[in-house]
Amino acid sequence: MSDKFQEHQIRDKIVIHYKYTMGGQSKFFLELKNNKKIFGTKCKKCGKVWMPPRINCSDCYEATDWVELKQTGEIKISTIVWYTTSAFIQAVPYGIAFIKLDGAQTAFNQGIFSENLVPSKVKKGQRVKAVFQKDREGKMTDFFFVPEEEWEKWISKPEYEGGG
């Protein structure tokens, strides 16, 4: 018997149906779905604006208030995705980036799309703007970002629209 590792795989499909609540973050997802608005939170004590939102400030542990954020921002770090799950395979290649929205002090991870996806379109410092799916479910995939100069072109497509 050989001590050399031999991998054995069995292909299978697992389907799980479940329902979960967004709890204290529900407002973010409801505003996204119903009003095409992006909300973060602002600390009542230190004034730091968080995106993604937090119920309590991660710096001083005080409660936060909901604040509407601009739908424009800047890429802080990014990469281009060439391999993905079946849910996103039709979009390959696409970018993902940590985006700091105008008015927020923190960045969040979100998809970046472009008509001509090249590294210069998803680089640090690139200005981006939100595009929303016409059919939204209250999920992070209800919106994505595109380079600001492409925004008008993207929202003219029948499946997308600009924000609220």
Beta strands, then each sheet from edge to edge (+ up, - down):
strand 1: 38-43
strand 2: 49-50
strand 3: 64-69
strand 4: 72-81
strand 5: 94-101
strand 6: 108-112
strand 7: 127-133
strand 8: 143-147
strand 9: 160-161
sheet 1: 2+ 1- 3+
sheet 2: 6+ 5- 4+ 7- 8+
sheet 3: 6+ 5- 4+ 7- 9+
end
